[in-house]
């Protein structure tokens, strides 16, 4: 009897130990701060993810081996985009330097860009036809980062010294996200898990696997894409797609109790583009932002975008306010308003600017921590 009782006691103690361990594991999981990055393709989500690594990961920065690996990625991005621009010249403004265009077009996709290639690329980039097509690239599927790389093409081709990618180079490089990428970060005393998912339409079906237990959604939308068409469908405006996608996430049953942090991204490119691409269009062929009634830039006037031109800043502020209202108004649609219980926090961002991201993420961290304390019952609303 005594032995039997002893075994029972041991089993009871073991059972209680298992229960305590399971409860501790559950509490640890419940207290975990899980951030989900969502947004359409080319919005800058993955750039933000890389910034988080630079700023808040345990390792911080990139290893020498990683920097070396990015050389071929960056060269590939440049070559791919230059070939796209060359092909586009057939339906846009012709390139004058056809000899250079033909030679670059014949390079293989794995072409190393060294000192022998830089002059040809530089000449082609500065071709009048290429310059005009870059301005008119709304229907050309090319990365915005090409202009940055081409301004640095002598360095990128290693003319004066071997090319070692900087953080700025790596942040602008593009490897399309497929599936879900997860990383752990620490901001002060707070530990975060962040998930980045592919933004293209064919990747979005995978998102649902990352929805459970989310503390907050960071939705990224590129405000500079108001005149661009979708990669997957050349009949759809990218801004319209982003707004619709944002609305769909607000409607999701997964996020009824999840607050959204909205990053209206690429503000630097948006400022530049406002000076020569009309924000509002209402013609038979093109319609965008048709209900915008604020000031616009005159394409025949040269504006300063460094903050010193009051007329430009008036346009910038008015268009930003319009875009902020456009996104936030999705939460006011009746069927969404009736079921959503959490707010939207909006910021204009430049995800390639480390200082800007650090400042905004610092503000967001306070919001996220408050959200997590409320969710855990530590604070009352």
QUICORZI-V351318 format. One record per residue. N is the residue number from 0. RES is the residue in three letters. PHI is phi in whole degrees, 0 to 359 (999 if undefined). Layout:
N	RES	PHI
N	RES	PHI
This chain:
0	UNK	999
1	UNK	299
2	UNK	296
3	UNK	298
4	UNK	298
5	UNK	297
6	UNK	296
7	UNK	298
8	UNK	297
9	UNK	298
10	UNK	295
11	UNK	295
12	UNK	299
13	UNK	296
14	UNK	297
15	UNK	295
16	UNK	296
17	UNK	297
18	UNK	298
19	UNK	296
20	UNK	295
21	UNK	293
22	UNK	295
23	UNK	296
24	UNK	295
25	UNK	295
26	UNK	297
27	UNK	296
28	UNK	293
29	UNK	294
30	UNK	276
31	UNK	293
32	UNK	266
33	UNK	246
34	UNK	252
35	UNK	246
36	UNK	269
37	UNK	233
38	UNK	155
39	UNK	288
40	UNK	300
41	UNK	70
42	UNK	280
43	UNK	105
44	UNK	302
45	UNK	291
46	UNK	296
47	UNK	298
48	UNK	299
49	UNK	293
50	UNK	299
51	UNK	299
52	UNK	294
53	UNK	298
54	UNK	273
55	UNK	231
56	UNK	281
57	UNK	296
58	UNK	286
59	UNK	58
60	UNK	59
61	UNK	238
62	UNK	285
63	UNK	298
64	UNK	296
65	UNK	294
66	UNK	299
67	UNK	297
68	UNK	295
69	UNK	287
70	UNK	301
71	UNK	292
72	UNK	295
73	UNK	294
74	UNK	300
75	UNK	296
76	UNK	302
77	UNK	297
78	UNK	295
79	UNK	299
80	UNK	291
81	UNK	295
82	UNK	293
83	UNK	297
84	UNK	294
85	UNK	296
86	UNK	299
87	UNK	294
88	UNK	295
89	UNK	290
90	UNK	245
91	UNK	241
92	UNK	283
93	UNK	296
94	UNK	278
95	UNK	284
96	UNK	276
97	UNK	293
98	UNK	297
99	UNK	294
100	UNK	298
101	UNK	293
102	UNK	294
103	UNK	294
104	UNK	297
105	UNK	270
106	UNK	292
107	UNK	284
108	UNK	293
109	UNK	261
110	UNK	302
111	UNK	282
112	UNK	262
113	UNK	244
114	UNK	303
115	UNK	286
116	UNK	262
117	UNK	294
118	UNK	296
119	UNK	295
120	UNK	295
121	UNK	297
122	UNK	296
123	UNK	293
124	UNK	296
125	UNK	270
126	UNK	295
127	UNK	305
128	UNK	294
129	UNK	296
130	UNK	300
131	UNK	293
132	UNK	293
133	UNK	296
134	UNK	294
135	UNK	262
136	UNK	277
137	UNK	305
138	UNK	250
139	UNK	250
140	UNK	277
141	UNK	227
142	UNK	282
143	UNK	298
144	UNK	293
145	UNK	303
146	UNK	298
147	UNK	297
148	UNK	296
149	UNK	289
150	UNK	291
151	UNK	246
152	UNK	295
153	UNK	298
154	UNK	292
155	UNK	296
156	UNK	272
157	UNK	65
158	UNK	294
159	UNK	264
160	UNK	200
161	UNK	306
162	UNK	284
163	UNK	240
164	UNK	303
165	UNK	276
166	UNK	301
167	UNK	298
168	UNK	296
169	UNK	294
170	UNK	300
171	UNK	271
172	UNK	289
173	UNK	233
174	UNK	233
175	UNK	301
176	UNK	288
177	UNK	236
178	UNK	75
179	UNK	237
180	UNK	246
181	UNK	236
182	UNK	211
183	UNK	254
184	UNK	227
185	UNK	229
186	UNK	244
187	UNK	66
188	UNK	269
189	UNK	271
190	UNK	254
191	UNK	232
192	UNK	249
193	UNK	240
194	UNK	240
195	UNK	249
196	UNK	236
197	UNK	301
198	UNK	264
199	UNK	294
200	UNK	305
201	UNK	286
202	UNK	265
203	UNK	290
204	UNK	295
205	UNK	275
206	UNK	299
207	UNK	303
208	UNK	290
209	UNK	253
210	UNK	279
211	UNK	288
212	UNK	73
213	UNK	285
214	UNK	281
215	UNK	204
216	UNK	259
217	UNK	259
218	UNK	260
219	UNK	249
220	UNK	228
221	UNK	271
222	UNK	288
223	UNK	284
224	UNK	265
225	UNK	297
226	UNK	247
227	UNK	256
228	UNK	257
229	UNK	289
230	UNK	300
231	UNK	274
232	UNK	207
233	UNK	283
234	UNK	259
235	UNK	247
236	UNK	288
237	UNK	296
238	UNK	295
239	UNK	300
240	UNK	296
241	UNK	295
242	UNK	296
243	UNK	296
244	UNK	295
245	UNK	298
246	UNK	299
247	UNK	299
248	UNK	289
249	UNK	296
250	UNK	284
251	UNK	299
252	UNK	297
253	UNK	293
254	UNK	245
255	UNK	303
256	UNK	254
257	UNK	246
258	UNK	286
259	UNK	250
260	UNK	253
261	UNK	260
262	UNK	258
263	UNK	273
264	UNK	262
265	UNK	63
266	UNK	294
267	UNK	295
268	UNK	290
269	UNK	298
270	UNK	301
271	UNK	296
272	UNK	291
273	UNK	303
274	UNK	286
275	UNK	223
276	UNK	244
277	UNK	304
278	UNK	287
279	UNK	250
280	UNK	222
281	UNK	217
282	UNK	239
283	UNK	296
284	UNK	270
285	UNK	229
286	UNK	228
287	UNK	204
288	UNK	48
289	UNK	292
290	UNK	264
291	UNK	285
292	UNK	236
293	UNK	268
294	UNK	291
295	UNK	226
296	UNK	283
297	UNK	270
298	UNK	297
299	UNK	267
300	UNK	249
301	UNK	269
302	UNK	251
303	UNK	262
304	UNK	250
305	UNK	267
306	UNK	96
307	UNK	260
308	UNK	250
309	UNK	300
310	UNK	294
311	UNK	293
312	UNK	298
313	UNK	296
314	UNK	295
315	UNK	300
316	UNK	298
317	UNK	292
318	UNK	291
319	UNK	296
320	UNK	297
321	UNK	298
322	UNK	293
323	UNK	300
324	UNK	295
325	UNK	301
326	UNK	288
327	UNK	293
328	UNK	293
329	UNK	297
330	UNK	284
331	UNK	267
332	UNK	299
333	UNK	308
334	UNK	291
335	UNK	280
336	UNK	300
337	UNK	290
338	UNK	249
339	UNK	284
340	UNK	240
341	UNK	236
342	UNK	268
343	UNK	234
344	UNK	246
345	UNK	248
346	UNK	222
347	UNK	267
348	UNK	229
349	UNK	227
350	UNK	289
351	UNK	271
352	UNK	259
353	UNK	299
354	UNK	296
355	UNK	297
356	UNK	296
357	UNK	298
358	UNK	296
359	UNK	288
360	UNK	293
361	UNK	297
362	UNK	294
363	UNK	293
364	UNK	301
365	UNK	300
366	UNK	298
367	UNK	297
368	UNK	295
369	UNK	298
370	UNK	300
371	UNK	293
372	UNK	293
373	UNK	298
374	UNK	297
375	UNK	275
376	UNK	81
377	UNK	280
378	UNK	234
379	UNK	264
380	UNK	302
